[in-house]
């Protein structure tokens, strides 16, 4: 009885490692990703969506600054008035 328990204690971790390696190999072959990678990807997309409006405001402010620097010229080459 003790010998059977000793063999089981030796074979159980080896069987677990073999099954784990087989599952990892199957994931690599099919291209499946783990759930951890999916969660990180979803979190990054959510963060990007939260930051997107802030980036749009920055682009608009930058465009306004560039437009403020423009000087309109009339046909004679004299500056008209500043801005559009």
The first five atom37 places (N, CA, C, CB, O) and aatype in JSON, in Angstrom:
{
  "aatype": [20, 20, 20, 20, 20, 20, 20, 20, 20, 20, 20, 20, 20, 20, 20, 20, 20, 20, 20, 20, 20, 20, 20, 20, 20, 20, 20, 20, 20, 20, 20, 20, 20, 20, 20, 20, 20, 20, 20, 20, 20, 20, 20, 20, 20, 20, 20, 20, 20, 20, 20, 20, 20, 20, 20, 20, 20, 20, 20, 20, 20, 20, 20, 20, 20, 20, 20, 20, 20, 20, 20, 20, 20, 20, 20, 20, 20, 20, 20, 20, 20, 20, 20, 20],
  "atom_mask": [
    [1, 1, 1, 1, 1],
    [1, 1, 1, 1, 1],
    [1, 1, 1, 1, 1],
    [1, 1, 1, 1, 1],
    [1, 1, 1, 1, 1],
    [1, 1, 1, 1, 1],
    [1, 1, 1, 1, 1],
    [1, 1, 1, 1, 1],
    [1, 1, 1, 1, 1],
    [1, 1, 1, 1, 1],
    [1, 1, 1, 1, 1],
    [1, 1, 1, 1, 1],
    [1, 1, 1, 1, 1],
    [1, 1, 1, 1, 1],
    [1, 1, 1, 1, 1],
    [1, 1, 1, 1, 1],
    [1, 1, 1, 1, 1],
    [1, 1, 1, 1, 1],
    [1, 1, 1, 1, 1],
    [1, 1, 1, 1, 1],
    [1, 1, 1, 1, 1],
    [1, 1, 1, 1, 1],
    [1, 1, 1, 1, 1],
    [1, 1, 1, 1, 1],
    [1, 1, 1, 1, 1],
    [1, 1, 1, 1, 1],
    [1, 1, 1, 1, 1],
    [1, 1, 1, 1, 1],
    [1, 1, 1, 1, 1],
    [1, 1, 1, 1, 1],
    [1, 1, 1, 1, 1],
    [1, 1, 1, 1, 1],
    [1, 1, 1, 1, 1],
    [1, 1, 1, 1, 1],
    [1, 1, 1, 1, 1],
    [1, 1, 1, 1, 1],
    [1, 1, 1, 1, 1],
    [1, 1, 1, 1, 1],
    [1, 1, 1, 1, 1],
    [1, 1, 1, 1, 1],
    [1, 1, 1, 1, 1],
    [1, 1, 1, 1, 1],
    [1, 1, 1, 1, 1],
    [1, 1, 1, 1, 1],
    [1, 1, 1, 1, 1],
    [1, 1, 1, 1, 1],
    [1, 1, 1, 1, 1],
    [1, 1, 1, 1, 1],
    [1, 1, 1, 1, 1],
    [1, 1, 1, 1, 1],
    [1, 1, 1, 1, 1],
    [1, 1, 1, 1, 1],
    [1, 1, 1, 1, 1],
    [1, 1, 1, 1, 1],
    [1, 1, 1, 1, 1],
    [1, 1, 1, 1, 1],
    [1, 1, 1, 1, 1],
    [1, 1, 1, 1, 1],
    [1, 1, 1, 1, 1],
    [1, 1, 1, 1, 1],
    [1, 1, 1, 1, 1],
    [1, 1, 1, 1, 1],
    [1, 1, 1, 1, 1],
    [1, 1, 1, 1, 1],
    [1, 1, 1, 1, 1],
    [1, 1, 1, 1, 1],
    [1, 1, 1, 1, 1],
    [1, 1, 1, 1, 1],
    [1, 1, 1, 1, 1],
    [1, 1, 1, 1, 1],
    [1, 1, 1, 1, 1],
    [1, 1, 1, 1, 1],
    [1, 1, 1, 1, 1],
    [1, 1, 1, 1, 1],
    [1, 1, 1, 1, 1],
    [1, 1, 1, 1, 1],
    [1, 1, 1, 1, 1],
    [1, 1, 1, 1, 1],
    [1, 1, 1, 1, 1],
    [1, 1, 1, 1, 1],
    [1, 1, 1, 1, 1],
    [1, 1, 1, 1, 1],
    [1, 1, 1, 1, 1],
    [1, 1, 1, 1, 1]
  ],
  "atom_positions": [
    [[0.82, -1.2, 0.0], [0.0, 0.0, 0.0], [0.86, 1.26, 0.0], [-0.94, 0.0, 1.21], [0.59, 2.2, -0.75]],
    [[1.9, 1.28, 0.83], [2.79, 2.44, 0.91], [3.54, 2.63, -0.4], [3.78, 2.27, 2.07], [3.81, 3.76, -0.81]],
    [[3.87, 1.52, -1.06], [4.58, 1.61, -2.33], [3.68, 2.23, -3.4], [5.07, 0.22, -2.78], [4.14, 2.99, -4.25]],
    [[2.41, 1.9, -3.36], [1.45, 2.45, -4.32], [1.29, 3.96, -4.11], [0.08, 1.75, -4.18], [1.23, 4.72, -5.08]],
    [[1.22, 4.39, -2.88], [1.13, 5.82, -2.57], [2.4, 6.54, -3.0], [0.88, 6.04, -1.05], [2.32, 7.64, -3.55]],
    [[3.56, 5.95, -2.78], [4.82, 6.56, -3.19], [4.89, 6.71, -4.71], [6.01, 5.71, -2.68], [5.33, 7.75, -5.2]],
    [[4.46, 5.71, -5.44], [4.45, 5.78, -6.9], [3.48, 6.85, -7.37], [4.08, 4.41, -7.51], [3.77, 7.6, -8.3]],
    [[2.31, 6.92, -6.73], [1.31, 7.93, -7.09], [1.84, 9.33, -6.83], [0.01, 7.69, -6.32], [1.61, 10.24, -7.62]],
    [[2.56, 9.52, -5.71], [3.12, 10.84, -5.39], [4.21, 11.25, -6.37], [3.68, 10.84, -3.97], [4.43, 12.44, -6.59]],
    [[4.88, 10.3, -6.96], [5.91, 10.61, -7.95], [5.28, 10.86, -9.32], [6.94, 9.47, -8.03], [5.71, 11.76, -10.04]],
    [[4.3, 10.07, -9.68], [3.7, 10.17, -11.01], [2.72, 11.33, -11.16], [3.0, 8.88, -11.34], [2.57, 11.87, -12.26]],
    [[2.05, 11.72, -10.1], [1.05, 12.8, -10.19], [1.65, 14.12, -10.67], [0.38, 13.01, -8.84], [1.11, 14.71, -11.6]],
    [[2.75, 14.6, -10.09], [3.33, 15.86, -10.61], [3.85, 15.71, -12.04], [4.46, 16.33, -9.7], [3.74, 16.64, -12.84]],
    [[4.43, 14.56, -12.36], [4.92, 14.34, -13.72], [3.77, 14.35, -14.73], [5.69, 13.02, -13.81], [3.9, 14.91, -15.81]],
    [[2.66, 13.74, -14.36], [1.49, 13.75, -15.24], [0.95, 15.17, -15.4], [0.4, 12.83, -14.67], [0.57, 15.56, -16.51]],
    [[0.92, 15.93, -14.34], [0.46, 17.32, -14.4], [1.35, 18.17, -15.29], [0.41, 17.92, -12.99], [0.85, 18.96, -16.09]],
    [[2.66, 18.02, -15.16], [3.58, 18.77, -16.02], [3.42, 18.38, -17.48], [5.03, 18.54, -15.57], [3.44, 19.24, -18.36]],
    [[3.25, 17.09, -17.74], [3.08, 16.64, -19.11], [1.79, 17.2, -19.72], [3.07, 15.1, -19.16], [1.79, 17.65, -20.87]],
    [[0.7, 17.19, -18.96], [-0.56, 17.74, -19.45], [-0.47, 19.24, -19.69], [-1.7, 17.44, -18.47], [-1.01, 19.76, -20.67]],
    [[0.22, 19.94, -18.8], [0.39, 21.38, -18.95], [1.21, 21.69, -20.21], [1.09, 21.98, -17.69], [0.85, 22.58, -20.98]],
    [[2.3, 20.97, -20.43], [3.13, 21.17, -21.61], [2.35, 20.88, -22.88], [4.39, 20.28, -21.55], [2.48, 21.6, -23.88]],
    [[1.53, 19.84, -22.86], [0.72, 19.49, -24.03], [-0.29, 20.59, -24.35], [0.0, 18.16, -23.79], [-0.51, 20.91, -25.51]],
    [[-0.9, 21.16, -23.32], [-1.86, 22.25, -23.51], [-1.18, 23.5, -24.07], [-2.56, 22.59, -22.18], [-1.72, 24.15, -24.96]],
    [[0.01, 23.83, -23.56], [0.76, 24.99, -24.07], [1.14, 24.78, -25.53], [2.03, 25.23, -23.21], [1.05, 25.71, -26.34]],
    [[1.55, 23.58, -25.87], [1.91, 23.27, -27.26], [0.7, 23.43, -28.16], [2.49, 21.84, -27.37], [0.81, 23.97, -29.26]],
    [[-0.44, 22.97, -27.72], [-1.67, 23.09, -28.5], [-2.07, 24.56, -28.69], [-2.82, 22.31, -27.82], [-2.52, 24.94, -29.77]],
    [[-1.89, 25.37, -27.64], [-2.2, 26.8, -27.76], [-1.29, 27.48, -28.78], [-2.06, 27.49, -26.39], [-1.74, 28.3, -29.57]],
    [[0.0, 27.12, -28.76], [0.94, 27.69, -29.72], [0.58, 27.3, -31.15], [2.37, 27.25, -29.4], [0.67, 28.12, -32.06]],
    [[0.18, 26.07, -31.35], [-0.15, 25.6, -32.7], [-1.41, 26.26, -33.24], [-0.32, 24.09, -32.7], [-1.49, 26.57, -34.43]],
    [[-2.39, 26.47, -32.39], [-3.64, 27.08, -32.85], [-3.62, 28.59, -32.78], [-4.8, 26.56, -32.03], [-4.5, 29.25, -33.33]],
    [[-2.62, 29.15, -32.12], [-2.53, 30.61, -32.01], [-3.42, 31.19, -30.94], [-2.86, 31.23, -33.32], [-3.62, 32.4, -30.89]],
    [[-3.97, 30.36, -30.1], [-4.84, 30.84, -29.04], [-4.02, 31.57, -27.98], [-5.63, 29.68, -28.39], [-2.9, 31.18, -27.68]],
    [[-4.58, 32.61, -27.45], [-3.9, 33.38, -26.4], [-4.57, 33.12, -25.07], [-3.92, 34.89, -26.73], [-5.73, 32.7, -25.01]],
    [[-3.83, 33.37, -24.03], [-4.35, 33.16, -22.69], [-5.35, 34.24, -22.3], [-3.23, 33.12, -21.69], [-5.46, 35.27, -22.97]],
    [[-6.06, 34.0, -21.23], [-7.05, 34.99, -20.79], [-6.37, 36.23, -20.22], [-7.98, 34.37, -19.75], [-6.94, 37.32, -20.26]],
    [[-5.18, 36.07, -19.68], [-4.45, 37.22, -19.14], [-4.13, 38.23, -20.23], [-3.17, 36.78, -18.45], [-4.28, 39.43, -20.03]],
    [[-3.68, 37.74, -21.38], [-3.37, 38.64, -22.5], [-4.62, 39.34, -22.99], [-2.72, 37.86, -23.66], [-4.58, 40.52, -23.35]],
    [[-5.73, 38.62, -23.0], [-6.99, 39.23, -23.43], [-7.44, 40.34, -22.48], [-8.07, 38.18, -23.53], [-7.96, 41.37, -22.91]],
    [[-7.25, 40.11, -21.2], [-7.63, 41.13, -20.22], [-6.76, 42.37, -20.34], [-7.54, 40.57, -18.8], [-7.25, 43.5, -20.25]],
    [[-5.47, 42.17, -20.55], [-4.57, 43.32, -20.71], [-4.94, 44.09, -21.96], [-3.09, 42.85, -20.78], [-4.99, 45.32, -21.94]],
    [[-5.21, 43.38, -23.06], [-5.58, 44.03, -24.3], [-6.88, 44.82, -24.14], [-5.74, 43.0, -25.42], [-6.98, 45.95, -24.63]],
    [[-7.85, 44.25, -23.46], [-9.12, 44.95, -23.24], [-8.91, 46.18, -22.36], [-10.15, 44.0, -22.58], [-9.52, 47.23, -22.6]],
    [[-8.07, 46.06, -21.36], [-7.79, 47.21, -20.5], [-7.1, 48.33, -21.24], [-6.94, 46.79, -19.32], [-7.41, 49.5, -21.03]],
    [[-6.16, 47.99, -22.13], [-5.47, 49.01, -22.91], [-6.42, 49.69, -23.89], [-4.29, 48.4, -23.66], [-6.33, 50.9, -24.09]],
    [[-7.31, 48.93, -24.5], [-8.29, 49.54, -25.4], [-9.22, 50.48, -24.65], [-9.1, 48.46, -26.12], [-9.57, 51.55, -25.15]],
    [[-9.62, 50.08, -23.46], [-10.5, 50.93, -22.65], [-9.79, 52.22, -22.27], [-10.97, 50.18, -21.37], [-10.38, 53.3, -22.32]],
    [[-8.52, 52.11, -21.88], [-7.74, 53.29, -21.53], [-7.58, 54.21, -22.75], [-6.37, 52.89, -20.97], [-7.65, 55.43, -22.62]],
    [[-7.36, 53.62, -23.92], [-7.23, 54.42, -25.14], [-8.54, 55.16, -25.42], [-6.85, 53.52, -26.33], [-8.5, 56.33, -25.82]],
    [[-9.67, 54.51, -25.23], [-10.95, 55.17, -25.46], [-11.17, 56.31, -24.47], [-12.09, 54.16, -25.35], [-11.77, 57.32, -24.82]],
    [[-10.68, 56.14, -23.25], [-10.83, 57.21, -22.27], [-9.95, 58.4, -22.61], [-10.5, 56.7, -20.87], [-10.34, 59.54, -22.37]],
    [[-8.76, 58.16, -23.16], [-7.83, 59.23, -23.47], [-8.07, 59.86, -24.83], [-6.42, 58.71, -23.4], [-7.56, 60.94, -25.1]],
    [[-8.83, 59.22, -25.69], [-9.05, 59.71, -27.05], [-9.65, 61.12, -27.09], [-9.96, 58.76, -27.79], [-9.14, 61.95, -27.84]],
    [[-10.71, 61.44, -26.33], [-11.25, 62.8, -26.38], [-10.22, 63.85, -25.97], [-12.49, 62.91, -25.49], [-10.19, 64.94, -26.52]],
    [[-9.37, 63.52, -25.01], [-8.35, 64.46, -24.56], [-7.38, 64.74, -25.71], [-7.59, 63.9, -23.33], [-6.95, 65.88, -25.88]],
    [[-7.03, 63.75, -26.47], [-6.12, 63.93, -27.61], [-6.77, 64.79, -28.67], [-5.71, 62.56, -28.2], [-6.1, 65.61, -29.28]],
    [[-8.07, 64.63, -28.91], [-8.75, 65.44, -29.9], [-8.73, 66.91, -29.51], [-10.19, 64.97, -30.08], [-8.57, 67.78, -30.36]],
    [[-8.89, 67.19, -28.22], [-8.84, 68.57, -27.73], [-7.45, 69.14, -27.95], [-9.22, 68.65, -26.24], [-7.31, 70.3, -28.34]],
    [[-6.41, 68.34, -27.7], [-5.04, 68.8, -27.93], [-4.82, 69.14, -29.4], [-4.04, 67.74, -27.49], [-4.19, 70.16, -29.7]],
    [[-5.33, 68.33, -30.31], [-5.16, 68.58, -31.74], [-5.88, 69.86, -32.13], [-5.68, 67.39, -32.58], [-5.35, 70.66, -32.91]],
    [[-7.08, 70.07, -31.61], [-7.82, 71.29, -31.93], [-7.11, 72.52, -31.39], [-9.24, 71.22, -31.36], [-7.04, 73.55, -32.07]],
    [[-6.57, 72.44, -30.18], [-5.84, 73.58, -29.62], [-4.6, 73.88, -30.44], [-5.45, 73.31, -28.16], [-4.28, 75.05, -30.67]],
    [[-3.91, 72.85, -30.89], [-2.72, 73.05, -31.71], [-3.09, 73.71, -33.04], [-2.01, 71.71, -31.96], [-2.37, 74.59, -33.51]],
    [[-4.2, 73.29, -33.63], [-4.65, 73.89, -34.89], [-5.01, 75.36, -34.68], [-5.85, 73.11, -35.45], [-4.72, 76.19, -35.54]],
    [[-5.65, 75.69, -33.56], [-5.98, 77.08, -33.26], [-4.72, 77.92, -33.1], [-6.84, 77.16, -31.99], [-4.66, 79.06, -33.57]],
    [[-3.71, 77.37, -32.44], [-2.45, 78.1, -32.26], [-1.79, 78.38, -33.61], [-1.48, 77.31, -31.35], [-1.3, 79.48, -33.86]],
    [[-1.78, 77.38, -34.48], [-1.18, 77.57, -35.81], [-1.97, 78.6, -36.61], [-1.13, 76.23, -36.59], [-1.39, 79.4, -37.33]],
    [[-3.29, 78.57, -36.48], [-4.13, 79.52, -37.21], [-3.92, 80.94, -36.69], [-5.62, 79.13, -37.09], [-3.99, 81.9, -37.46]],
    [[-3.66, 81.09, -35.4], [-3.4, 82.4, -34.83], [-2.1, 83.0, -35.37], [-3.34, 82.31, -33.31], [-1.95, 84.22, -35.41]],
    [[-1.17, 82.16, -35.78], [0.12, 82.63, -36.28], [0.07, 83.05, -37.74], [1.16, 81.57, -36.09], [1.02, 83.67, -38.24]],
    [[-1.01, 82.73, -38.44], [-1.12, 83.08, -39.85], [-1.36, 84.57, -40.02], [-2.25, 82.29, -40.51], [-2.07, 85.19, -39.23]],
    [[-0.77, 85.14, -41.05], [-1.01, 86.54, -41.41], [-1.53, 86.54, -42.83], [0.31, 87.42, -41.27], [-0.88, 86.03, -43.74]],
    [[-2.68, 87.11, -43.03], [-3.3, 87.16, -44.35], [-2.74, 88.39, -45.1], [-4.87, 87.21, -44.24], [-2.64, 89.48, -44.53]],
    [[-2.4, 88.19, -46.35], [-1.9, 89.28, -47.17], [-2.94, 89.63, -48.23], [-0.55, 88.89, -47.83], [-3.62, 88.75, -48.76]],
    [[-3.06, 90.93, -48.55], [-3.93, 91.32, -49.65], [-3.12, 91.28, -50.95], [-4.55, 92.73, -49.41], [-1.97, 90.84, -50.94]],
    [[-3.7, 91.74, -52.06], [-3.04, 91.65, -53.35], [-1.74, 92.43, -53.42], [-3.97, 92.14, -54.42], [-0.84, 92.05, -54.17]],
    [[-1.62, 93.5, -52.67], [-0.43, 94.32, -52.71], [0.69, 93.77, -51.82], [-0.77, 95.73, -52.29], [1.8, 94.29, -51.84]],
    [[0.4, 92.75, -51.05], [1.41, 92.15, -50.18], [1.41, 92.72, -48.79], [2.77, 92.32, -50.76], [2.24, 92.35, -47.96]],
    [[0.48, 93.63, -48.51], [0.39, 94.18, -47.15], [-0.47, 93.27, -46.29], [-0.19, 95.61, -47.17], [-1.43, 92.68, -46.77]],
    [[-0.12, 93.16, -45.01], [-0.96, 92.34, -44.13], [-2.33, 92.97, -43.96], [-0.3, 92.16, -42.77], [-2.47, 94.17, -43.73]],
    [[-3.34, 92.11, -44.08], [-4.71, 92.56, -43.81], [-4.91, 92.58, -42.31], [-5.78, 91.63, -44.5], [-4.42, 93.47, -41.61]],
    [[-5.6, 91.63, -41.86], [-5.79, 91.47, -40.42], [-5.35, 90.08, -40.04], [-7.26, 91.72, -40.0], [-5.3, 89.18, -40.88]],
    [[-5.04, 89.89, -38.8], [-4.54, 88.62, -38.29], [-5.68, 87.61, -38.23], [-3.9, 88.79, -36.91], [-6.8, 87.95, -37.88]],
    [[-5.37, 86.36, -38.58], [-6.35, 85.29, -38.44], [-7.14, 85.07, -39.7], [-7.3, 85.59, -37.31], [-6.84, 85.69, -40.73]],
    [[-8.12, 84.22, -39.67], [-8.9, 83.84, -40.85], [-9.84, 84.91, -41.34], [-9.68, 82.61, -40.57], [-10.55, 84.7, -42.33]]
  ]
}
